C-alpha cells in the first residue's frame, strides 16, 4: 500500500508521517512538496526514507502531479493555511487522484467549515463539497485548533502567554499527536471509515486556564497578556506565517471571531487504541 502525503514538509503532515512510520508495519510513503528545500528538510527529519519517497510538484500545475500519484492507493491532504488558492489546490489534487485511480482520499479540513465568515474555514468547505461529489472513496477529518499553536518555548522563556484575543474566551484545543493517531487509524483501515466525517476535538480552555496549567508545570508564574494581531506577528507567535494580504485578513477575521463568537468543542471524543 502506497500513501501520498501532501504538504509533507508542514507541521500537521509531519505528525502524520511520523505516526505512520511508527506503525508496526509502516506503509510505503510518498511525500509531495513544492521545493527542493522542502525535500532537504524532510530528508533530515526522516533519514531512513528512500530517495523515491520524495516528489516535487505544484498543486496548481496539473502536469507536475502525475509522478506523485503514480501507484498511490491512499492520499492524505492537508492544505496550506491561509492561502488564497487553497480551494483550487484541493480541487486539483482531487482531480489528480481520480485520474490516477486512487482508492481513498483522506482530507484534513477544519472543525465547522460552515463558519464561512472565517476565510480559513470557507475555503475548506468548498473542498469538502467537491470531494463528496467526486465519486472517490473519502474520509474527512475536522480538527479544532491545535495545542501546538501555543509557543511553549516563548511562553516559558518570557513568563508571558500572549493572547491575540480575550484571554477569558473559551476555545477548543486538540493535540496534533491525537490528530495524527486518528489519521493513521483511517489511512491503515480506510474501508471502515469510508464516506465518514469526524469532528476531532479536545479540551476547551481559556488562555488564562492555559497560563495556569503551564505555571503549575514549570513551577513559576506565567502571566497572560492580551496583544494586537500586529504584535503577535512581529513576535513570531501567530499560528501561521503571513505572506500575503489575504493571510493577514484571514488571521484578523479569525482573531475577531474567536474574540466575539468562540469555536467550542463538543463533548464526544474519538476512541484511539495504540
C-alpha positions in Angstrom: 0.0 0.0 0.0 1.4 3.4 -1.0 0.3 6.6 0.8 0.7 10.0 -0.7 1.1 12.8 1.9 0.6 16.3 0.6 2.2 19.4 2.2 4.6 16.9 3.6 7.1 19.5 5.0 4.3 21.2 7.0 3.7 20.7 10.7 0.5 18.8 10.5 1.6 16.4 7.8 4.8 15.9 9.6 3.0 14.5 12.6 1.0 12.1 10.3 4.2 10.9 8.6 5.8 10.1 12.0 2.7 8.3 13.2 2.6 6.1 10.0 6.4 5.4 10.3 5.9 4.3 13.9 3.3 1.7 12.9 4.2 -2.0 13.4 4.2 -2.4 9.6 4.8 1.0 8.1 3.3 1.6 4.6 5.2 2.9 1.7 5.1 6.7 1.8 5.4 9.3 -1.0 5.9 12.8 0.2 4.7 15.6 -2.0 6.3 19.1 -1.5 6.7 22.2 -3.6 10.5 22.8 -3.4 13.9 21.1 -3.2 14.4 23.0 0.1 11.4 21.1 1.5 12.8 17.8 0.2 16.1 18.5 2.0 14.2 19.3 5.2 12.3 16.0 5.1 15.4 14.0 4.3 16.9 15.4 7.5 13.8 14.6 9.6 13.2 11.2 8.1 16.7 9.9 7.0 15.6 6.3 6.6 13.1 7.1 3.8 14.5 6.1 0.3 15.0 8.9 -2.3 12.0 7.7 -4.3 9.8 8.8 -1.4 10.2 12.5 -2.2 8.3 14.2 -5.1 8.2 17.9 -6.0 5.0 19.2 -7.6 2.9 22.3 -8.0 -0.7 21.8 -6.9 -1.8 24.4 -9.5 0.2 22.9 -12.3 -1.6 19.7 -13.3 1.3 18.4 -15.4 3.5 18.1 -12.3 1.2 15.9 -10.4 1.0 12.5 -12.2 4.5 11.4 -10.9 3.4 12.0 -7.4 0.2 10.0 -7.8 1.5 7.1 -9.8 0.7 3.8 -8.0 -0.8 5.6 -5.0 -3.5 3.9 -3.1 -4.4 6.5 -0.5 -4.0 10.3 -0.3 -3.8 12.3 2.9 -4.2 16.0 2.0 -3.8 19.0 4.3 -3.9 22.3 2.5 -1.7 25.3 3.2 -3.1 27.6 5.9 -4.4 31.0 4.9 -3.6 30.5 1.2 -5.9 32.3 -1.2 -5.7 29.3 -3.6 -6.4 26.6 -1.1 -9.7 25.6 -2.7 -8.2 25.4 -6.1 -5.3 23.3 -4.8 -7.7 20.9 -3.1 -9.8 20.5 -6.2 -6.7 19.9 -8.4 -5.5 17.2 -6.1 -8.9 15.5 -6.0 -8.9 15.6 -9.8 -5.4 14.1 -9.9 -6.4 11.4 -7.5 -9.4 10.4 -9.7 -7.2 10.3 -12.8 -4.7 8.1 -11.0 -7.3 5.6 -9.7 -6.6 6.4 -6.1 -8.7 4.1 -3.8 -9.3 6.5 -0.9 -8.8 10.3 -0.2 -8.4 11.5 3.4 -8.9 15.2 3.7 -7.8 17.2 6.8 -10.3 20.0 6.9 -11.4 22.1 10.0 -14.0 21.9 12.7 -17.2 23.7 11.5 -16.2 24.5 7.9 -19.6 26.1 7.6 -18.4 29.1 9.5 -17.8 30.9 6.3 -17.0 34.3 7.9 -13.7 32.7 8.6 -11.6 32.6 5.4 -9.7 29.5 6.6 -12.9 27.6 7.1 -14.7 28.8 3.9 -12.1 27.5 1.5 -12.2 24.1 3.1 -16.0 23.9 2.9 -15.7 24.1 -0.9 -13.0 21.3 -1.0 -15.2 19.1 1.2 -18.1 19.6 -1.2 -16.0 18.8 -4.3 -14.6 15.7 -2.6 -18.0 14.4 -1.6 -19.3 14.8 -5.2 -16.2 13.4 -6.8 -17.1 9.8 -6.6 -13.9 8.9 -4.7 -14.0 7.0 -1.5 -13.1 9.5 1.2 -12.8 10.4 4.8 -12.9 14.0 6.1 -11.2 14.9 9.4 -12.4 18.2 11.0 -9.9 19.2 13.8 -10.3 22.1 16.1 -7.4 24.4 16.9 -4.2 22.8 17.8 -2.5 22.9 21.2 0.8 23.4 19.4 -0.3 26.9 18.4 0.8 27.9 21.9 4.5 28.6 21.6 5.7 27.0 24.8 9.4 27.9 24.4 8.5 31.6 24.1 6.0 31.4 27.0 8.4 29.7 29.4 11.3 31.9 28.4 9.4 35.1 28.9 6.9 34.1 31.6 4.2 35.6 29.4 1.4 33.9 27.4 0.4 36.4 24.7 -3.2 36.3 23.6 -4.3 37.9 20.4 -7.9 37.8 21.6 -9.6 37.9 25.0 -7.8 35.5 27.4 -11.2 34.8 29.0 -12.7 33.3 25.8 -13.2 29.5 25.9 -11.6 27.8 22.9 -11.2 24.2 21.9 -7.8 22.6 21.5 -6.5 19.3 20.0 -3.1 17.8 20.3 -1.5 17.2 16.8 -0.4 13.8 18.0 -4.0 12.9 18.6 -4.9 14.1 15.1 -2.0 12.0 13.7 -3.2 9.0 15.6 -6.7 9.3 14.1 -5.3 9.9 10.6 -3.2 6.7 10.9 -6.2 4.7 12.0 -8.2 5.9 9.0 -5.3 5.5 6.5 -4.5 2.0 7.6 -8.1 0.8 7.5 -9.9 3.1 5.1 -12.8 0.8 4.3 -14.0 1.1 7.9 -14.2 4.9 7.6 -15.4 5.4 4.0 -17.6 8.5 3.5 -17.3 9.4 7.1 -16.6 12.8 8.6 -15.1 13.1 12.1 -15.1 16.2 14.3 -11.8 15.9 16.2 -11.9 17.8 19.5 -10.0 18.1 22.7 -10.3 20.2 25.8 -12.0 23.6 26.0 -9.8 26.2 27.8 -9.2 29.9 28.0 -5.7 31.4 27.7 -6.0 32.1 31.4 -6.6 28.4 32.0 -3.6 27.5 29.8 -1.3 30.0 31.7 -2.3 28.4 35.0 -1.5 24.9 33.6 1.9 26.0 32.3 2.6 27.8 35.6 1.9 24.6 37.6 4.0 22.5 35.3 7.1 24.8 35.2 6.9 26.0 38.8 6.8 29.7 38.0 4.1 32.2 37.4 3.1 32.7 33.7 1.1 35.8 33.1 -1.5 36.1 30.3 -1.3 39.3 28.3 -3.6 40.4 25.5 -1.8 41.8 22.5 -2.7 43.0 19.0 -2.5 40.9 15.9 0.4 43.0 14.7 2.3 42.3 17.9 1.5 38.6 17.5 3.0 38.6 14.0 6.1 40.6 14.9 6.8 38.4 17.9 6.6 35.3 15.7 3.8 33.7 17.7 1.0 33.9 15.1 -0.1 30.3 14.2 0.9 30.9 10.5 3.4 32.9 8.5 1.7 35.8 6.9 2.9 36.0 3.3 0.0 37.9 1.7 -2.7 40.5 2.4 -5.2 37.5 2.2 -3.4 35.8 5.1 -3.4 39.0 7.1 -7.1 39.5 6.6 -7.8 35.8 7.4 -5.9 36.0 10.6 -7.7 39.3 11.6 -11.1 37.7 10.9 -10.1 34.6 12.9 -9.0 36.5 16.0 -12.1 38.8 15.8 -14.3 35.8 15.5 -12.7 34.0 18.4 -13.0 37.2 20.5 -16.7 37.6 19.8 -18.2 34.2 19.0 -15.8 31.4 20.0 -15.3 28.0 18.4 -16.1 25.5 21.2 -15.8 21.7 21.1 -18.5 19.2 21.7 -18.1 16.5 24.3 -17.7 13.2 22.4 -14.2 12.1 21.9 -12.8 9.7 19.2 -11.6 6.5 20.7 -8.0 5.6 19.8 -6.1 2.4 20.5 -2.4 2.4 20.0 
